[in-house]
Amino acid sequence: RQQVPVPFPVDRPVPQPYPVAVPVPYPVDRPVPVPVAVPSPPVCVPVPTPTPCYVPVAVPVPSPRASPVIFEQSVTHSQR
């Protein structure tokens, strides 16, 4: 009965699903550089701060739009 619990042959007990070389996906020449790239994204977070500068730029845009409106009113008065 002891042989029953062994479904696979004894020639290759507990066959490894993947070779031992799989644990190293990247070359050993530069294994550290991979984690270094992770901190790079956090640096981009401060970049959004300049976005507020664009808000004031949009303020002057409406002012010129109002100018043409006044010009039209002046023309209406001229016709009258």
C-alpha positions as CSV (number, residue, x, y, z in Angstrom):
1,R,0.0,0.0,0.0
2,Q,3.0,2.4,0.5
3,Q,3.5,2.4,-3.3
4,V,-0.1,3.6,-3.9
5,P,0.5,7.2,-2.7
6,V,3.3,7.6,-5.3
7,P,1.4,8.5,-8.6
8,F,4.6,9.4,-10.5
9,P,7.6,7.0,-11.1
10,V,10.6,7.2,-8.7
11,D,12.9,8.0,-11.6
12,R,11.8,11.7,-11.4
13,P,10.3,12.4,-7.9
14,V,8.6,15.9,-7.6
15,P,9.5,17.1,-11.1
16,Q,10.1,20.9,-11.0
17,P,7.5,22.7,-13.2
18,Y,10.1,25.3,-14.3
19,P,13.9,25.2,-14.6
20,V,16.1,26.8,-12.0
21,A,17.2,29.5,-14.5
22,V,13.6,30.9,-14.6
23,P,13.9,32.8,-11.3
24,V,16.3,35.2,-13.1
25,P,14.2,37.0,-15.7
26,Y,16.6,39.9,-16.2
27,P,20.4,39.5,-16.8
28,V,22.7,39.4,-13.8
29,D,24.7,42.2,-15.4
30,R,22.3,44.9,-14.1
31,P,19.8,43.4,-11.6
32,V,19.8,46.5,-9.4
33,P,18.8,49.0,-12.1
34,V,15.4,47.4,-12.4
35,P,14.2,48.6,-8.9
36,V,15.9,52.0,-9.5
37,A,13.4,52.8,-12.3
38,V,10.5,52.4,-9.8
39,P,11.3,55.6,-7.8
40,S,11.3,57.6,-11.1
41,P,7.5,57.7,-11.4
42,P,7.1,59.4,-7.9
43,V,9.3,62.3,-9.2
44,C,6.6,63.0,-11.8
45,V,4.1,63.8,-9.0
46,P,5.6,67.3,-8.4
47,V,5.1,68.0,-12.1
48,P,1.3,68.5,-11.7
49,T,2.1,71.5,-9.5
50,P,2.7,73.8,-12.5
51,T,-0.8,73.0,-13.8
52,P,-2.3,75.7,-11.5
53,C,-0.3,78.3,-13.6
54,Y,-2.5,77.4,-16.6
55,V,-5.6,78.6,-14.6
56,P,-4.6,82.3,-14.7
57,V,-3.8,82.0,-18.4
58,A,-7.4,81.1,-19.0
59,V,-8.6,84.2,-17.2
60,P,-7.4,86.6,-20.0
61,V,-9.2,84.5,-22.6
62,P,-12.7,85.5,-21.5
63,S,-11.7,89.2,-21.4
64,P,-11.0,89.5,-25.2
65,R,-14.3,87.6,-25.8
66,A,-16.1,90.3,-23.9
67,S,-14.5,93.0,-26.1
68,P,-16.3,91.9,-29.3
69,V,-19.6,92.0,-27.4
70,I,-19.1,95.7,-26.5
71,F,-18.1,96.4,-30.1
72,E,-21.4,95.0,-31.4
73,Q,-23.3,97.2,-28.9
74,S,-21.5,100.3,-30.2
75,V,-22.5,99.3,-33.8
76,T,-26.1,99.0,-32.8
77,H,-26.1,102.5,-31.3
78,S,-24.5,103.8,-34.6
79,Q,-27.4,102.3,-36.6
80,R,-29.9,104.0,-34.3
